[in-house]
Amino acid sequence: AFARLDPAGPRARLFVALEDWLNDGVPLAAAVAREGLAGWYGANAPMRGEWRVAGQVVDPAAWSGPAFLAIPARDRIVPPASAAALGAAMPQALVHHPAAGHIGMVAGSGAEAALWRPLLRWIKDA
């Protein structure tokens, strides 16, 4: 799809800017990588009651306040079925399924319609 874009056009410039941002080489702190990849994703620590912040267990089911969960339908980083478990643990949460991928829902050309506007509506109504 990128090869068919006008190299000087706004869509090509946006695509290149997003790729540059994603691949900018800023290292992920080792502790964050361990917790995020090995703990959250590999060991499923949040859903097993083993995720801690400042020594306190983070229990999504114990949160009774408002929550907005964005689970993108085309996510290849976090499978939607995996993220859906959080929604099941938080019945009060609004679960939104943007028609996008993990990065695209936040920074893609359709992000405003897919995520930003629904999130803004939710913030105003919460």
ABEGO torsion letter per residue (X at the ends): XAAABBAABAAAAAAAAAAAAAAAGBBBBAAAAAAAAAAAAAAGAAAAGABBBGGBBBBAAABABBBBBBBBAABAABBAAAAAAAAAABAABBBBBBBBBAAAAAABAAAAAAAAAAAAAAAAAX
